[in-house]
Amino acid sequence: MGAFGGGLGGNGEVCGAVAGALGVIGLRFSRGREEEKEDPKMWTYAEETLRRFRDIVKANGGILCREIAGVDWKNRDQAKAFYSGDGVKECRRIVGETARMVGELLERAL
């Protein structure tokens, strides 16, 4: 899952926390075999995941890592500054809250 970091492989794109969250939702509600039907709840939970993630990061901008972290991951100096400053703490908060949110959604789905 490390390749999700830095906005999908250090490209500043969609935050890896929400990409991973949607992956978990897909694993839980998608079909296991081609002949099976997908659980329609998958779309409801995916929508809720994005809505709640936007609430988690609302103070940081949108859902793109470059907006949330304010870092150009291709710039080594900016990346170093991020990891040596408070930016990494905010990233950990976002990842933790997103993981907690996915856990809540999965528990509700039982």
C-alpha positions as CSV (number, residue, x, y, z in Angstrom):
1,M,0.0,0.0,0.0
2,G,3.0,2.3,0.3
3,A,2.7,3.2,-3.4
4,F,-0.5,5.0,-2.5
5,G,1.6,7.6,-0.6
6,G,2.3,11.1,-1.9
7,G,-0.9,11.0,-3.9
8,L,-0.5,7.7,-5.7
9,G,3.2,7.1,-6.2
10,G,4.4,10.5,-5.2
11,N,2.5,12.2,-8.0
12,G,0.4,14.5,-5.8
13,E,-2.9,13.0,-7.2
14,V,-5.8,11.6,-5.2
15,C,-4.8,11.1,-1.5
16,G,-3.8,7.5,-1.0
17,A,-5.9,7.3,2.2
18,V,-9.1,7.8,0.3
19,A,-7.9,5.6,-2.6
20,G,-7.2,2.8,-0.1
21,A,-10.5,3.4,1.7
22,L,-12.4,3.0,-1.6
23,G,-10.3,-0.2,-2.3
24,V,-11.5,-1.7,1.0
25,I,-15.1,-0.8,0.2
26,G,-14.7,-2.4,-3.2
27,L,-13.2,-5.6,-1.6
28,R,-16.1,-5.8,0.8
29,F,-19.0,-5.1,-1.5
30,S,-17.8,-6.1,-5.0
31,R,-18.4,-9.5,-6.4
32,G,-15.9,-12.3,-5.8
33,R,-16.6,-14.1,-9.0
34,E,-17.8,-12.9,-12.4
35,E,-21.1,-14.7,-12.1
36,E,-21.9,-13.0,-8.8
37,K,-23.7,-9.6,-8.6
38,E,-22.1,-6.7,-6.9
39,D,-23.8,-5.5,-3.8
40,P,-25.6,-2.3,-4.6
41,K,-24.6,-1.0,-1.2
42,M,-21.0,-0.6,-2.6
43,W,-22.0,2.6,-4.4
44,T,-23.8,4.0,-1.3
45,Y,-20.7,3.3,0.9
46,A,-18.3,4.7,-1.7
47,E,-20.3,7.9,-1.9
48,E,-20.3,8.2,1.9
49,T,-16.6,7.4,2.0
50,L,-15.9,10.4,-0.3
51,R,-18.3,12.7,1.5
52,R,-16.8,11.9,4.9
53,F,-13.2,12.1,3.6
54,R,-14.0,15.6,2.2
55,D,-15.1,16.6,5.7
56,I,-11.8,15.1,7.2
57,V,-9.7,17.2,4.8
58,K,-11.9,20.3,4.4
59,A,-9.3,22.6,6.1
60,N,-6.6,21.3,3.7
61,G,-8.4,21.8,0.3
62,G,-9.7,19.1,-1.9
63,I,-8.9,15.4,-2.2
64,L,-5.6,15.7,-4.1
65,C,-2.5,15.1,-2.0
66,R,-0.8,18.2,-3.5
67,E,-3.7,20.3,-2.1
68,I,-3.8,18.6,1.2
69,A,-0.1,18.5,1.9
70,G,0.9,21.5,-0.1
71,V,3.9,19.6,-1.5
72,D,5.3,19.0,-4.9
73,W,6.5,15.5,-4.2
74,K,9.0,15.6,-7.1
75,N,10.8,18.5,-5.3
76,R,13.2,16.8,-2.8
77,D,13.5,19.9,-0.7
78,Q,9.7,20.3,-0.3
79,A,9.4,16.6,0.5
80,K,12.1,16.8,3.1
81,A,10.6,19.9,4.7
82,F,7.2,18.1,4.8
83,Y,8.6,15.1,6.7
84,S,10.6,17.2,9.1
85,G,7.8,19.6,9.9
86,D,4.2,19.4,11.0
87,G,2.9,18.3,7.6
88,V,3.6,14.7,8.3
89,K,1.5,14.9,11.5
90,E,-1.5,16.2,9.6
91,C,-1.1,13.4,7.1
92,R,-1.0,10.8,9.8
93,R,-4.2,12.4,11.3
94,I,-5.9,12.2,7.9
95,V,-4.9,8.6,7.4
96,G,-6.0,7.6,11.0
97,E,-9.4,9.3,10.7
98,T,-9.9,7.7,7.3
99,A,-9.1,4.3,8.6
100,R,-11.4,4.8,11.6
101,M,-14.2,5.9,9.2
102,V,-13.8,2.8,7.0
103,G,-13.9,0.6,10.1
104,E,-17.2,2.3,11.2
105,L,-18.6,1.7,7.7
106,L,-17.6,-1.9,7.7
107,E,-19.0,-2.5,11.2
108,R,-22.3,-0.9,10.1
109,A,-22.4,-3.2,7.1
110,L,-22.3,-6.4,9.2
